[in-house]
Amino acid sequence: MKAARPVLNGLRHEVADVLVVPQYARTQPSVLPLVLYRAMRSYDRISHDWLLAHVPMAKDILQKWLTAGFIGNSVLNLTEVGVPQGGPISPVLANLTLDGLEQKLREKYPKATVQSRRAKVNLMRWADDFIITGSSKELLEHEVKPLVETFLKERGLELSPEKTSITHVEAGFDFLGQHVRKYQDGKIIITPSAKNVKTFLGNVRQVIKGHAQATAGNMIRLLNPLIRGWANYHRHVSSKQTFVTIDHASFQALWRWARRRHPKKPQRWIKEKYFHHIEQRHWVFCGETEGRNGKPLQVRLWSAAQVKIKRHIKIHGEANPYDPAWEQYVEQRLGLKMTSELKGRRQLLQLWREQQGLCPVCDQKMTTLTGWHSHHRVRRVDGGSDGRANRVLLHPNCHSQVHNRALTVVKPRPATGV
């Protein structure tokens, strides 16, 4: 299958790849102009004829899936137009439908031309959410918007009037749960949007109120995935102060929960039962659950403020993990990710110990000075996995030789005890 156009517009890339562009604009002011055009659309009326003519897959299978319908409230609903929302293939079809929008904009505003530099038209897209920058409101209203409407009309789509707006970057705008705004000193700062924070705290409070009789341990097991996932999503932007706010709001909700649970107990008793002093943190909500071996396991509430802010390195626009030409680049990005993630460090340590710290190509030591790359013995494009059994650590230069000379790397046998 032909890959969708890369840029910042695919489900292949992370949300952080899209949001890193305004951050890059801090040092390149011309990248993000003053006026932005934001649009969102619905796919309820997407043209089946267009999909069948342009989506690169077996047409008979695609047609059967598009017209299969869906069951709601025990009633079969036909799908003569559009794609069912929430289906596993819907995001892919939606992404392929909008593939080509950037090319249309580039045809009208070619790069490295006077017209392009004056117009400052750029597209940033994640699936069906996108923003288009421009140098003036008139340009966006009278030139860019008609072009987008024509592009969408061919696919049976149209802009949503209530969700389409033109705004100034100094006034700020929300995109993918983040708020982007340029301040008077010229800095562009991205923070979690107020709406996103309100929704998240509403979910936290709903969990707490909906499990009034739960034990502290079970409550923590319910809340930790929510807090950890939300904080990890926002860790690539200026979120530290928001994380502190989230922790404080969560504490207040849990304190009210504990007071309602023990209305006749004094506050000191409640604090000593549920809120402990751990390391350098005070008032840590703690509880007890049953561990894997059946023994009691002490757990504590995840702190959003402890999530480190880490600036995201944007993936190369042309990179495709299923293209052999990009295999080495993707492996290098995986290596960078391994060094920053706890799970990755554990895997790195296990691989390093298995190889006794030696590169299997040159049989020399790998250190922080020599560096290392994570190599897939069976390429992912050929069906290889990301598992430890399919990976070895190589010196960067040895890794290049393996790819350039198509060498086969034998995984060292782990050392056994005596």
N, C-alpha and C positions, 0 to 999 in steps of 0.2 A: 504494500500500500504506500502510496505517495504520502510523505509526511506533510502535515499542515505547515504553512509558513511560520517560521520561528518568531522572531521579534519578541515583544512582550505581550503575546496574545494567545498563549496556548495553555491547555491544561497540563502540558508537559512540564511547565515551569512552576516554581513556587510563587505564592502571592507576594513574598518578599522581593522577588525579581521585579515585580511591577512597582512596588513602593520604593525601591532603592533609586529609581530614576529621579524623583524630586529631591532625594538626599544628595544625589550626584550634582544636582543643579546648584547646590550651595557654592561650589567652586567653579561652575560653568553657568553664569547667569543667563546666557542665551538659550540654554536647553529648555527652561520652563518659563515661557512668557507670562505676561501679567493676566491675561484673560484665558479662562478655560471653559470648555464646552463639555457638559456631562450628559450622558444618555443611558437609559436602560430600556430593555424591550421585553415583550412577551413572545413566547414561541407557540402559543396556542393555535396560530393560523399560518404556520410556516408551510410553504408549498411542497407538497409531496413530489410533484413533477420536477421541481428544481433539485430536490435531494436525489431522486433517482437518476437524474442526468449528470450530476456532478460529484456525488459521494463515491469514492473509489472502493467499492466492495461489490460482492455478488448481488446483482439487482433483484433477483427473485427472493432472496432472503430478506433484503432490506424492505421490499414491498410488503412481504408477509408480516414483517414486524411492525411497519407503519400502520397497517390496516387491521392489526390483531385486536385492537380495542383494549379496554380495561374494565375491571369489575369494581364497582363502588356500591356499597350497601346492598350486596347480592344482586345487582343489576348490571348487565353487560352494556357498556357504553361504546359505541362505534367511534373510530378515529379516522374520519375522512380527510381531515386536515390537521396540521400541527403534529407535535410529538408529545407523548405523555410526560408530564413533569414528574421527576423523582425516579424515573427509570434508569437503569444502569448505562444505557446507550445514549440517553438524552443529552448529557453534557458534551459527549464527543460530537454528536450531530450538530449541536448548537455551535460548537467551536468551528467545525468545518463550514457551517453556513456563513459565518462572519469572516472566514478566511478570504483574504483578498482586499479587505477594506484599506489596509495600509498601502497596498500597491496602488489603489485608486487615488489615494491622497498623494502618493509620490509621483504619479503620472501628472497630476495637476501642479504639484509643487516639488519639482526635482531637487535632489540634494545638491549642495555645492553650487547653487545659483543665486543670483541677486534676489530673485523673486522668493525663493525659499527662505533666505536669511531675513527678508522683510516680513514675510507672512508668519514665520515661526510656527508652522503647523506640524504637530507631532501627535501620534496616537499611542496611548497606553491602554492595553486591554487585558482583562482577565475573564476568559469565557465570554459571557454576554454582558459584562459591565465594562464600560470604557470611558475614557476622557480624551478629548481632543483639544490641544492648545492652539492658540492663535494670538496674533498681535493686537487685534481690536474686535470689539463686539460686532461691528459692521461686517468684517471679514467672515466671522463665524456664522452670522445670521444669514448673509446673502450669498456666500460662496460655499462654505463648508457644509452647512446644514442641508441645502438642496442636493449636494453630491451624496451625502449619507442617505438621504431619503430615497434617492433614485436607486442607490445600491441595495437598500433594504427592500424596496418595492419589487425588485426582480425576484426576490426570495419569498415574497408573500408576507413581508414584515413591514412594520411602520414604527416610527418613534412614539413613545408614550408621552403625551403632552404634560401629564402631571409629574412625570419623573425626569423631564428634560429641562435643563436650565443653563443659562449662561451667567457666570459669576466672575468676579475679580479675585485673583489669587490672594490679594491682601485681605479680602473679606473671609477667605478660607472656604473649604468645601470638604464634605465627607466622601470617602471612597474606600470600599472594602473594609469598613469598620474603623478606618483611621481618619483623622482630621488633618488636612494639609493646609498650611497657612504661611504666607510670607510676611515678615514683620518689617518695621521701618528701618532697621539696621541692615536689611538685605538678606537676613537669614531665613531659610525655609525650614520650619519645624513641623514634624509629624508626630502626633500623639493619638492615643486611642480616642475615638469620637465619644462625645457625651452620650449620644444615643446608644452606642455599643456598650458603654460602661453601665448605663441604666438598665439595659436589657440583661446584661450578665448578672448584676446584683439582684435583679428581679428573679432570675433563675435560682440563685443561691438562696434567697429568702424563701422561695417556693419549696425548695428541697427541705429546708429546715422546718417550715411550718407543716409540710406534708408528712413529716416523720417525727412528730412530737414525742412519741413513745419509744423512739429508737435509742439504743445505747450510744454513749459517746463514741465508742469504737466504730460502730456501724455508721454513725453520722459522718465520721471522718472518711470512711471508705467511700461514701457517696459524694462528698464534697471535693476530695483531693483530685480526682480526674478532671472535674470542672475547672478548678483553679489552676492546675498545672497546664491543661490544654490552652486555656485562655491566655495565661501569662506567656507561654511559649510562642503563641501566635503574635503577640505584641512586643516580643523582646527585641525586635530589630529596629524599633523606633524609640523616640524619647518617652519612655513609659515609666521610669522609676518612680516619679511622684504619684502617678496614677496607681501603681502597684501598692504603694503605702496606703493610699486611700481605700483601695479594695480590701486590704488586710484589716484596716480599722473598721470598715463597714461590716465585714464578716465577723469580726470580734463582737461588735455590738449586737448583731443578730443572734449569735451563739450565747451571749450573756443573757439576753432576754429569754432564749430557749431554756437555759439552765435555771433562771429565776422562776419561770412558770412550772418547771419540772419539780422544783423543791420550794414551794411558796412559804413554808414555815421555817426554812433553814436560814441562818444568818449569812450575810455576804461572804464573810471570811471562810465559812465552811464550804460554800459553793466554789470559791476560788481555789481552795486547797484540793478539792475533789477533781475539778476539771481543768484548771489553768495552772501550769507548772512553770518553773524556771529551768530552761534547757540551754546550756552553753551560755551565749551572750544575750539570749532572748528571754524576755519576761512575758508572762501571761500567754503561754503557749497552750492551746487547746489540745488536750491529750485524752486518750481512751485506751481500751483494751479489747482485743478481738481474739478469735481462735486462730492459731497459726496452722501451717500445713501439717505439722506433726501432732496436732491436737492440743498443744500447750498454749498458754496465754501469750499473746503477742502485744507489746506496747506500740501504739501508733500515735502520730501527732498530725495536726492539721498542716497542710502545705502552705508555706508563706510565699505569696507572689513577689514580695519585695526581695526575696533571696534569689530570684531568677536574675542572672546577670544579663545586662544589655550587651548584645553582640551585633555589630553592624554586618549586614549581609553583603556578600560579594556576588554581584549579579552574574548569572550564567551567560555564557556567550550566546548571542542571539541565534546563531546558526547551529548550535550544538544539538545533536540528536543521539540519545543513548542507544538507538537501534541501528545507527550507521557505523560500520566498522572504522571509518575514518576518524570518528570522534571517540573511539573506545579509550584511548590513552588519556584524553582530556577528562572524560567522565570519571575514570579511575583516580585521577589526580584530585578532582573535586571530592570524591569519596574519601580520599586520604585526609584532606583538610577537614572534612566533617568528622572523621574519626578522632582527630586530635581535640576537637572542641566538645564532643558529646561524651557523656559518661559511659554510655554503652559502647561507643566507639573506642574509648580508651581501654576498656576491658578486652575487647576483641583484639586490639593492637597488642596488648600485653600477652594475650594467649598466643597470638601468631608469633610474636618475638620469642617467647619461651619455647614454642614448638621447634623453631629454627635455631635455637640456642644463640640467638643474636647474630646469626650469619646469613649473608645473602646467598641463596642457592646457586646463583650464576657464577660469581667470582669467589665464593667461599671466604669472603672477608667480613669483618665486623660491621654492623650497622649501628651508628650512633647518631646523636642529635646533630653532630657536625657533618657527617656524611649525608644525612637525610635518608628518606625512604619513600617508596611508592607502593601502593596496594595493587597487586596484579591479579586479574582473574585468569586462572589456568584455562578454563573453557569460557570463551567470550560470552557476554550476556546476549549478544545478537545471535549466538549459536545455541542458546538455551541454557547457558551457565547461570548459576545462582549467585547471590551475594553472601551466601553462607561461608563460614570459616573453612569448610572442607575444600572450597573451590578457590581459595585466595592464598597468596603468599606475599611476603614483603621482599622487595628488591631495591637495590640502590637505584637512584634516578637514571644514571648512565646505563646500568645494566638493563633497566626497564626499557629504555629506548632501543637498545640492541635487540632485545627479545621481539619487539614489535617490528623493527626494521628488517630483521633477518628471519622473521617467522620461526623463532626458536620455541621449543617445547620445554617448559619448566616442570621439573619433578618436585613434588611436595616432599620436604624432608620428613622422615619418620620420627615421631615424637620419642624423646629419650625415655627409657623405662628405668624404674628404680632398681636398686640392688637387693 
